[in-house]
Amino acid sequence: MNDPAMRVENLGKRYRIGSVNERNKTFREAVTDKITAPWRSMKNVFRKQADTGEERSDHIWALKDVSFEVKHGEVVGIIGRNGAGKSTLLKILSRITEPTEGRVVMRGRVGSLLEVGTGFHSELTGEENIYLSGTILGMRSNEVSRKFDEIVAFAEVEKFIYTPVKHYSSGMYMRLAFAVAAHLEPEILVVDEVLSVGDAQFQKKCLGKMELVGREGRTVLFVSHNMSAIISLCQRGMLLENGRLEAMGDMHKVVTRYLSSGTALNGNFTRQGNSGGKKLEIKQASIEKNGKICTLYYNSESMVVRITYAVLTRLTGAQIAIELLTESQECLFSTTNLDGDYEKRELDPGSYVAECPIDLQMFRQGTYYIRVTSSIPNREMLDTVDDLLVFEVYDDSSPLLKLGQNRHGIILPLIRWRHTLNLPLT
């Protein structure tokens, strides 16, 4: 099968900003509009011919000149910051939205999960929606019945399958929607960033299912902000920026370009000006590698959390602290710049820099967050950074780390045991 599963050529989607609220026209205005309509049409033609390429201010291009191909059996990740055009692209590929220009050629049935409840009717039961979705995909009733039990078991909604889905929680809704989209055997599966609705265990289950779908030779397009998930799942990726395709190729290289381009947020926090009234103010906090802001790491590397703060009045015993949180917001550990220095240091007014090196060797693959605070312990909170710093860790495929993939625990310590002969066999 040499033809690609999907071909996108010069795709563009334009939206009008805001809406025009017109008052009811008088009879005279309506007649005048009719008489002048041909002139207005001719005027628009000449204006279009004389157009210098400058866009109208009341329109915005969500996508512009996007072209690519996806082969059968490829799992492709789509990344980019909010507003880059990812969801618009998936809606066009799923035939929910028509493009303004360009064309899309799809070879095979398309199953999509773009947002919670897409394609479901709220008044129908879970069972009825499964059969409705199968019918939309062009499947016969007996084909859906063959997959029915598997779908219900995967979604874990057995008790509620005969209940109208309008009574489902968002998590139940999403679990059933994903199970339907993944199990009804579409040749092309399109998944937007909706897995965040489910719990961590179900997210892992969904990622495993998408990996299996790819191994079965079906095509998957996956949008996510979770770089670890997208690197582990996808072989190829594309980066969208301001509605245009900025890069496409090896997933790791695309992610590296995304993270190093400054489009990925929360690797750096900067506060401008003075908030007033504080004794100590955190001015800047960043996650760095080799002196540069970086938010993607192998778990064989190390990073530095760099914090710049201003002391506005003489302080005794003030500390800068960080909390490192897991994706589920559990505190993995906390540390302060006074660790190992138990004397209450005096700080004169001025600007200071604190650096905290962190070895990532024990970190599992995933997303982590850092909260920065300052206080005088057991006495006074001085300052807190509201924005969490975010970084991604993924497996560098070393043999020792591979051994730990099925181990339990929040961290992955690589502990070298000592073996000694206690008593020889007799």
C-alpha positions in Angstrom: 0.0 0.0 0.0 2.1 2.9 -1.3 -0.5 5.6 -1.1 -0.3 7.6 2.2 -3.1 7.2 4.8 -3.4 11.0 4.8 -2.3 13.8 2.4 -2.8 17.4 3.4 -2.1 20.1 0.7 -1.8 23.8 1.3 -4.4 23.6 4.1 -5.8 26.9 5.5 -8.6 27.9 7.8 -9.7 31.4 8.4 -12.1 32.6 11.1 -13.8 35.9 11.5 -13.0 37.7 14.7 -16.1 38.6 16.7 -19.6 38.7 15.2 -21.5 41.4 13.3 -24.8 42.3 15.0 -27.0 43.9 12.4 -30.1 45.8 13.2 -33.3 45.0 11.3 -33.2 46.9 7.9 -35.9 49.2 6.8 -37.7 48.4 3.5 -35.9 51.3 1.8 -32.5 49.9 2.9 -33.4 46.4 1.8 -34.3 47.7 -1.7 -31.1 49.8 -1.9 -29.0 46.7 -1.0 -30.6 44.7 -3.7 -30.0 47.4 -6.4 -26.4 48.0 -5.3 -25.5 44.3 -4.8 -24.0 43.8 -8.4 -21.8 46.9 -8.0 -20.6 45.7 -4.6 -19.7 42.3 -6.0 -17.7 43.9 -8.9 -16.0 46.2 -6.4 -15.0 43.2 -4.3 -13.5 41.4 -7.4 -11.3 44.4 -8.3 -10.3 44.8 -4.6 -9.3 41.1 -4.5 -7.2 41.5 -7.7 -5.5 44.5 -6.3 -4.9 42.9 -3.0 -1.2 43.2 -1.9 -1.5 40.2 0.4 -2.4 42.2 3.5 -5.0 40.4 5.6 -8.3 42.0 6.7 -8.1 43.0 10.4 -11.4 41.3 11.2 -10.1 37.8 10.1 -7.5 35.5 11.5 -5.9 32.4 10.0 -5.9 29.5 12.5 -4.1 27.5 9.8 -2.1 28.7 6.8 -0.3 26.7 4.0 0.0 23.5 6.0 1.1 20.5 3.9 2.2 17.0 5.0 1.8 13.3 4.5 1.2 10.5 7.0 1.9 6.8 6.0 -0.3 3.9 7.0 0.7 2.6 10.5 2.5 5.8 11.6 1.9 7.3 15.0 2.4 11.0 14.6 2.5 13.5 17.5 1.4 17.1 17.0 2.8 19.7 19.4 2.7 23.5 19.8 1.6 26.1 22.3 -2.1 27.0 22.9 -3.5 28.7 19.8 -1.0 27.2 17.4 -3.8 25.6 15.3 -3.6 21.9 16.6 -7.2 21.5 17.4 -8.3 23.3 14.3 -6.2 20.9 12.2 -7.7 17.8 13.9 -11.3 19.1 13.4 -10.6 19.5 9.7 -9.1 16.0 9.5 -12.1 14.6 11.4 -14.5 16.4 8.9 -16.0 18.5 11.6 -14.9 21.7 10.1 -14.4 22.6 6.4 -11.1 24.2 5.4 -11.1 27.7 3.9 -8.5 26.6 1.3 -6.4 23.5 0.4 -7.5 19.9 0.6 -7.3 16.8 2.6 -7.2 13.2 1.2 -7.9 10.5 3.8 -7.8 6.8 3.0 -9.7 4.8 5.6 -12.3 5.3 8.3 -11.5 8.0 10.8 -12.3 7.7 14.5 -11.8 10.9 16.5 -11.7 11.9 20.1 -11.4 15.7 20.1 -13.1 16.8 23.3 -15.3 15.1 25.9 -18.5 14.0 24.4 -17.7 14.6 20.7 -20.1 12.4 18.7 -22.2 11.4 21.6 -25.9 12.2 22.1 -26.5 13.2 25.8 -30.0 11.8 25.9 -28.9 8.3 24.7 -27.5 5.6 27.0 -23.9 4.5 26.9 -25.0 1.4 25.0 -26.9 3.4 22.4 -24.0 5.8 21.9 -21.7 2.9 21.2 -23.9 1.6 18.4 -24.5 5.2 17.1 -20.7 5.8 16.9 -20.3 2.5 15.1 -23.0 3.4 12.6 -21.3 6.8 11.9 -18.0 4.9 11.2 -19.9 2.7 8.7 -19.9 -0.5 10.8 -22.6 -3.1 10.8 -24.5 -3.8 14.0 -22.9 -7.3 14.4 -19.5 -5.7 14.1 -20.2 -3.3 17.0 -21.7 -6.2 19.0 -18.5 -8.1 18.6 -16.6 -5.3 20.2 -19.2 -4.2 22.7 -18.1 -6.1 25.8 -14.5 -5.2 25.2 -15.4 -1.5 25.0 -17.4 -1.5 28.2 -14.7 -3.4 30.1 -12.0 -1.0 28.9 -14.1 2.1 29.9 -15.0 0.6 33.3 -18.6 1.8 33.1 -20.4 -1.5 33.3 -22.8 -0.3 36.0 -23.9 2.7 34.0 -23.9 1.4 30.4 -27.7 1.6 30.3 -27.8 5.1 31.8 -28.1 8.2 29.6 -24.6 9.7 29.3 -25.9 13.1 30.4 -25.7 11.7 33.9 -22.0 10.6 33.5 -19.2 12.5 35.1 -16.7 14.0 32.7 -14.2 11.2 33.5 -16.8 8.5 32.7 -17.8 10.3 29.6 -14.2 10.5 28.4 -13.4 6.9 29.2 -16.3 5.6 27.2 -15.6 8.0 24.3 -12.0 6.9 24.1 -12.9 3.2 24.4 -15.4 3.6 21.5 -12.9 5.6 19.3 -10.1 3.1 19.9 -12.0 -0.2 19.7 -14.3 0.3 16.7 -11.3 -0.3 14.4 -10.9 2.9 12.5 -8.0 2.9 10.1 -7.1 6.4 11.3 -7.4 7.4 15.0 -7.3 11.2 15.8 -6.9 12.1 19.5 -6.7 15.6 21.0 -5.5 16.6 24.4 -8.5 15.0 26.3 -6.7 12.3 28.3 -6.0 14.9 31.0 -9.7 14.5 32.1 -9.0 10.9 33.3 -7.0 9.7 36.3 -3.3 8.8 35.9 -4.0 5.1 35.7 -6.5 5.5 32.9 -4.2 7.9 31.0 -1.6 5.1 31.1 -4.2 2.6 29.9 -5.1 4.9 27.0 -1.5 5.5 25.9 -1.0 1.7 26.0 -4.0 1.2 23.7 -2.9 3.8 21.3 0.5 2.1 21.1 -1.2 -1.2 20.4 -3.3 0.5 17.7 -0.1 1.7 16.0 1.4 -1.8 16.2 -1.7 -3.2 14.5 -0.9 -1.1 11.4 -3.4 1.7 12.0 -2.6 5.4 11.8 -2.7 7.6 14.9 -2.5 11.4 15.2 -2.0 12.5 18.8 -2.0 16.0 20.2 -0.6 16.5 23.6 1.4 18.9 25.9 2.9 15.9 27.7 6.3 15.7 26.0 7.2 12.4 27.8 4.0 10.7 26.6 4.4 12.0 23.0 8.0 11.0 22.8 7.4 7.5 24.1 4.4 6.9 21.8 5.2 8.7 18.5 7.9 8.0 15.9 7.3 11.2 14.0 6.0 14.6 15.0 5.0 18.0 13.7 5.4 21.4 15.3 2.7 24.0 14.7 3.3 27.7 15.4 0.9 30.5 14.7 -1.1 28.3 12.3 1.9 27.2 10.2 3.9 24.0 10.1 7.3 24.9 11.5 8.9 21.4 11.7 8.2 17.8 10.9 10.3 14.7 11.4 11.8 12.6 14.2 9.7 13.2 17.3 12.6 13.8 19.6 14.1 16.4 17.3 10.8 18.2 16.9 10.3 18.2 20.7 13.8 19.5 21.2 13.2 22.3 18.7 9.9 23.2 20.4 11.4 23.3 23.9 14.5 25.3 22.8 12.5 27.8 20.8 10.8 29.4 23.8 7.3 28.4 22.7 7.1 25.9 25.7 6.1 27.9 28.8 7.0 27.7 32.5 10.7 26.9 32.2 11.3 30.4 33.4 9.5 32.9 35.7 10.4 36.6 35.7 8.7 39.3 37.9 8.9 42.9 36.7 8.9 45.9 39.1 8.4 45.9 42.8 5.2 44.6 44.4 5.7 46.8 47.5 5.6 46.0 51.2 7.7 42.8 51.0 10.9 42.2 52.9 12.1 39.8 50.3 11.0 39.4 46.7 11.7 36.5 44.3 12.6 38.2 41.0 13.4 35.3 38.7 13.4 31.5 38.8 14.4 29.2 36.0 15.4 25.6 35.2 18.7 25.5 33.4 21.1 23.1 31.7 24.6 24.3 30.9 23.6 27.9 31.7 20.6 27.9 29.4 16.9 27.5 30.1 15.8 24.0 29.4 12.7 22.0 30.2 13.5 18.6 28.6 16.0 16.2 30.2 17.1 12.6 30.1 17.1 10.9 33.5 20.8 10.4 33.2 21.4 14.2 33.3 21.2 16.9 36.0 19.7 20.4 36.1 20.0 23.6 38.1 17.2 25.6 39.5 18.4 29.2 39.5 16.6 31.8 41.7 17.3 35.5 41.8 15.8 37.4 44.8 16.0 40.9 46.3 16.3 41.5 50.0 14.7 44.9 50.8 15.4 45.0 54.6 17.9 43.3 56.9 16.7 39.8 57.6 17.7 37.0 59.9 17.1 33.3 59.1 15.4 33.8 55.8 15.4 30.9 53.4 14.7 30.2 49.7 12.9 26.9 49.2 11.7 24.7 46.4 9.2 21.9 46.4 9.4 19.3 43.6 6.0 17.9 42.7 4.9 15.0 40.6 2.3 15.2 37.8 -0.4 14.3 40.4 1.0 17.2 42.5 2.5 15.0 45.2 5.5 16.5 46.8 8.5 14.4 45.8 10.8 16.4 48.1 11.6 19.9 49.3 14.9 21.6 49.9 16.2 25.0 51.0 19.3 27.1 50.5 20.0 26.6 54.2 20.3 22.8 54.0 23.5 21.8 55.8 23.8 25.4 57.2 21.9 25.5 60.4 23.1 29.0 61.6 20.6 31.8 61.1 22.4 33.8 58.5 22.1 37.6 58.3 21.1 39.0 54.9 21.8 42.7 54.2 19.6 44.5 51.6 20.7 43.7 48.0 20.3 41.2 45.2 21.2 37.5 45.6 21.3 34.4 43.4 20.7 30.9 44.8 21.4 27.8 42.7 20.1 24.3 43.5 21.6 21.4 41.4 19.4 18.4 41.0 20.6 15.0 39.8 17.7 13.4 37.8 19.1 9.8 37.9 16.3 8.6 40.2 13.5 10.3 38.3 10.9 8.2 36.4 9.8 9.3 33.0 7.2 12.0 33.3 6.3 15.6 33.9 7.4 17.4 37.1 6.7 20.8 38.7 8.7 23.1 40.9 7.2 25.6 43.4 9.5 28.4 44.7 8.9 30.1 48.1 10.7 32.1 50.7 10.1 32.2 54.4 11.5 32.6 57.9 10.8 29.1 59.2 8.0 28.8 61.8 7.6 32.6 61.7 6.8 34.4 58.5 6.1 33.7 54.8 8.1 36.2 52.8 7.2 35.5 49.1 5.7 32.8 46.8 5.9 32.3 43.1 2.4 31.6 41.8 3.6 30.1 38.5 5.0 26.6 38.7 8.1 25.8 36.8 7.6 22.7 34.6 10.1 20.2 33.1 9.9 16.8 31.4 12.1 13.8 32.1 12.3 10.8 29.8 14.2 7.5 29.8 17.5 7.6 28.0 17.2 3.8 27.3 20.2 2.8 29.4 20.1 -0.9 30.5 19.8 -0.2 34.2 16.9 2.2 33.7 15.1 -0.4 31.5 15.2 -2.8 34.4 13.2 -0.5 36.5 10.2 0.0 34.1 7.9 -2.3 36.0 9.0 -1.3 39.5 6.7 0.4 42.0 7.4 3.7 43.6 7.5 7.4 42.8 11.3 7.5 42.2 13.6 5.0 40.5 16.8 4.6 42.5 19.6 2.8 40.8 21.0 1.1 43.9 24.1 -1.1 43.4 23.9 -4.0 45.8 26.9 -5.7 47.4 27.1 -9.5 47.3 29.3 -11.5 49.7 29.6 -15.3 50.3 28.3 -15.9 53.8 28.8 -19.7 54.2 30.1 -22.0 51.5 28.0 -25.1 50.6 29.2 -28.3 52.2 
